[in-house]
Amino acid sequence: MKFIVSSSALLSHIQAISRVINSKNTLPILECFLLKIEGRMLTVTASDTETTLITTLDLIESDGDGCYAIPSKTLLDSLRELSEQPLKFDINESTFEVTIWYQNGKYKFVSQSGDEYPKLKELHESSHLEIPAATLLNGINSTLFASADDELRPVMNGVVLDVTTENVTFVASDAHKLVRLRNSSIHGDKNVVLIIPKKPSVLLRSILPKETGSVVISHDESNIVFKLSNYTVYCRLVEGRFPNYNAVIPQNNPYKVLVDRLSFLNTLKRVSIFANQASSLVKLSIANNTIELTTQDIDFSTSAEEAIPCQFEGERINIGFKAQYIIDIVSNLSTTDIILELADPSRAGLFLPAENEPSEDLLMLLMPMLLND
């Protein structure tokens, strides 16, 4: 079995899908890439049984069909050291010995039969949804940072895709912070809530920037498939019911503050250095078109205080937040100005972009911390 492929094309594709392979696998064959040759098309698969990534690329030349499991580390490490050039693969179909001929030499190693690689399960009675790649990427980028790492509540460990006949909403929460991005330009045929695990969400975030068209999403009760132009992502959905996120978003917030995002973010980073290491509390005191940010650590006799201008009318309000959480939220907003909506020091604060993108409604929520004064 022989075929010829571009070294840089093969390397870029296998690097993208290699992230799915675990360092320790229950099945040794999962440490391999599955290479399937059909005519002039090469299909490469990587899997950890829960998540599977498949990519396709054109071959320069091929003399037949075949299916082989090739050690992923061996293939990746050897291709990284080569400049762009055609590679000639020669695979012995009886011994599974692989020889890769390149410009000035050759590599030799042993593969396995591809028949032993785990087979993908077909979707049952699947539903379909089409989302522009840029919209899907924005939804994952905006929400993923707010997802949890909680073994006891797996439903919180990923990105929620809440599809209705009117819109699509991306949601993530770790019970301290929550992000909701609603897009009214896309809608489904029926209402369904899909919880995409964190690992495939991270993988999608890495390959979506290369896409320009639409992503076709198919799913049944247990699995979801994302079909891109050169990649296909299969993964198991998280089982369980996500909490009613709309119920925790406070309404009728009387305090509204408009502030420059970068100025606010840089100030938060400076004063957070002096916050108590255990609580990481930063206090916001808002009055007279000024936000005063205060941190202190009594144990080490350190403190910081800085004031920045804002637009605010109303009585003074004091509220506390965990420094890293508020930095994460402000960092993941992209507009020049942001709006803080507050009700009282015990209720969640809302962080909103001053202007939303067309058809989008982005909201970030952060639970406050108790102030002693």
N, C-alpha and C positions, 0 to 999 in steps of 0.2 A: 504494500500500500504506500503510494507516494503522493505528495502534494507540495505545492510551493505557495508561500504566503509572505506578505510584507512584514518585516520584523517590527517596525514601529506601530503598524496597525494592530498586530496581534498583541503587542505589549500593552498598548493603551486600553484595549478591550479587557484583557485578563486582569490588569491592575484594578479596573473599575469593579469587577465582580469578585476579586479576591478578598475583599473586606468582609464577605459573608462567612468565610471559612474560619471556624473556631481554632484556637490553639490546641485544645484537647477535644477529640471527637469520640463518640461512642462507637462509630463505625470507622475503621482505618481508611476505607476507600473515600470517605468524605474529606480527606486531606488532599484529594486529587481534583483536577479539572476533568470534566467529561468532554472529550472532543468527538463530535459527530460530523463526519464528512459525507455530504450528499451532493454529488455533481461538483459544481464550482462554489458551493456554499459550505462554510465552516460554522458550526454551532458549538459554543463553549458554555458549559454549565458549572456553577459552583453552588453548594448547598450545605446547610447545617440541619436538614430535615424540617425545621420550622420555617426557614426562609430560603428561597431558591432564586438565584439570578441567572438569567440566560442572555447571551449576546450572540449576534450573528455578524459575520464579515465575509467578504468575497475572497475567494482564492485566485491566485494568478494562474494556477494550473493544478489539475488533479487527474489521477488515473483510475479512480474507482470510489466506492463507498466504504465506510467503516466506522467503528465506534470504540474509543479507547479512553481509559482513565490514566491520566498522566500526572505524576506528583507536582503539586502546585508550586511548592517552594523551589524545586529544581528548575522548573520552567521559567518562573519569574526571575530568579537570581541570574540564570544564564542569559536571558534576553536583555536584562538591564545593562549588561556590559557591551552590547553590540550597537554599532551605528546603524542607520537606516540602510537596509539591503534585503534582497529576497532570501528567504530561508527555505531549504529543501528538506522536508520531513520524509524519512524512509522508515516505515514501521514493519517489522517482521510479523506476519499474521499468525505464526505458530509459536514463536518465543516471546512476542510482544516487546522485543528490543527496539528502542527508538534511536535513530541516528539523525541528528540535525546538522546538515551541511551549511556552512556559511562561507564568507569570502575567503578567509585564510585558514580554515580548519573545520573541525566537527566536534559535536558533543555526542556522547553515548550514555544511555541509561535505560532502565526497564520500566515499562508501563504495565497496565492490567487490562483485562477484558472489560469493556464498557457495560457488558450485560449484568455485572454485579452491582452497578450503581443504582441507588434507590429510584424507583419510578415515581413520576408526579401523578397525583390523584386528579382526576377530572372534576370540574365544577358540576354540581347538580342544580338544575333549574336556576341558572345564573341570571342576574340582572345586570344591565349595562348602563354606564354613565360616561360621557365624554367631557373632559376638562382640558382647557389649554395648558400646556406645560408650564408657562410662566405663572398662571394662576395657582396651579398645584404647588409649585415651588414656593411662591409667596405665602401660601397657606401653611406649609410645613415650616418655613423659615420663621414666620411670625409667632408660631405657637409651641414649637418643639422644646424650647428652652424652659417652658413652664411645666413640662411633664414631670412626673415623680419617678423615684427609684424605690418603690415600696413593695417588698415581696408579699406583704400581707394583703395589699389591695392592688392586684395586677391591672384592674380597669383604669387606674390612674397613670399607668406607665406607658403612655403613648399619645398619639394624636387622634382625636375623635373627628370623624367625617359625618356630620349630621345632614343628611340629604332629605329635602322636602320637595313638594311639587312647586314651591315658590322660590326657594333659594338653596344654597349649599353653605354650611357653616363649619369652620375648622375650630376646634376647641382643645385646650390642654390645661390641666390644673394639677397642682401638688397639694392642694388644700390650704396653702398659704397665699399663692398667687394663681390667677386664672386669666387666660387670654381667649378672647372670642373674636374671630374674623368671619363676618358674614358677607357673602357675595350674592347679589341678587340677579346677576347676569346668567347664572347657571342654575338649573333645577333638574330634579329627577322625575321619573314616572310615578314613583311612590315614595312614601316616607320610610326612611331606614337610618339607623344609627350604627356606624361601623367604627370599631376601635382598632387602629393600626398600631402594632407594637413599635417600640422605640427603635429597635435595630433596623427594620426595613425602612422606617421613616428617615433615619440617618443616611441609609444607602440611597434612597430616592433623592435626598437633598444633594448628594454628591454627583449624581448622573443627570439630574434634570437641567442644570445650566447648559448642557450641550444640546438640548432639545429645542426645536423651534415650532413644532406643530402641536397637535393635541395628544393627550394620553387617554386611551380607552381603558376604563376600569370595569372589570367584571367581578362579580362576587356571588357567593351563596351564603348559607348560614355560618359556615366555618372558615372559609378561605376567601382571599381577594387576590386579583391579578391586575397588574398595571402593565399595559402594553405600550411601549415607546417605539420610536423608529428603529433603533438598533438593540434595544434591551427589553427584557420581560422580567418582571419581578413578581414572584409568587410568595405569599406568606399566609400563615394562619392568623385569623382575627382573634383578638383577646375576647374571651368569653365573659359574660356578665353585663350588668346594666350600669351605665355611667350615671352619676348623680344628676339631678335636675339643675343644670348650671345657671339657667335663667333665674331660678328662685333666689340665688344668693347675691344677685346683682342689685345693689340698693338703688331705689328710684327717688326722685324729688330731692336731689342733693342741693341745698341752698348755697353752699360755698363753692364758687368757681374761680379758679386761678389760672391765668395765662402766663407762661414763662418760656424763656428761650431754652430749648432743650440742651444744647451743648454747654451753655453756661451752668445750667442746673446739674448736668452730669459731671462736669469737671469739679464743681464745688463738692458734690457728694463724694467723689473719689478722694478729694483732699481731706475732708473732715472725717471720713470713715476710718482713716489711718489711726485716729486717736480714740476710736470707740472702744467700749468694753469688749474684751475678747470673747467673753461668754455670751453676752446678749447681742452685741453688735448693733446697739440701739442708736439711731439718729433721730433727733427731735426737730420737727419743723414748726416754727412759730410764724404765723402768717398774719400780717396787719399792715395797713398804710402802704400798699403797693410794694411790700418787701417780704421776702422769705428769709427768715433767719434760721440757719442750720447749726445745730449744736450737738456735739458728742463729748463724752468724758469717760475716763476710766479711773475711778477713785483708788483702786488697788495700786496703780502705777503713777498716780498723780499727774495724769495727762488729760488734756482737753483741747477742743478746737471749737471755733465759732466763726461763722462767715455769713454775710448778708448779700443777697442778690436781688435786683429789682424784678418786679412782676406787675401784672395788672390784677388788682383785687379790690373789691369794695365790700365792706361789711365789718362785723365785729371780729376781734382777734380770735383765732383758733389755733390750738396747739395739738399736734398729733405726732405719734412716734411710729417709725417703721424699722424693720431689720435692714441694715445698710446694704448688704449684698443683694437682697431681693429688689430693693428699689433701684439699685444700679442696673441690675439685669433688665428690669422693665424699661427704664429710660433708655438704655443702650439699644433695645430692640424696637424702639419707635424711631421713625426715620424723618419726620417732618421737622422744619426749623423751629416751630413753636409747638408746645404741648399744653393740654388743659388738664388740670387736676380738679376733680369734682369730689367734694367732701361733705359729710353730713354732721358728724360729731366724732370725737376721739376714739369711740368704741366701735364705730362702723367702718366697713371696708372703704378704701379710697379708690376712685376710678382715675385712670390715666388714659387720655384720649389724644389722638393727633388733632392739631388745630384744623387741618383739612384732610378729609379722606379721599382716597383715589376713587374714580368713577365706579359706581356699582358696589363699592366696598364700605363696610362699617366695622372699624376696628376698635375694640375695647379691651383694656387691661385692668385687672382688679388686684389689689394687694390688701391683705388683712393687716390691721395696725397692731402695734405693741403697746402694752400698758405703760402709761407714764406715772411716775411716783408723785409728781407735783400737781 
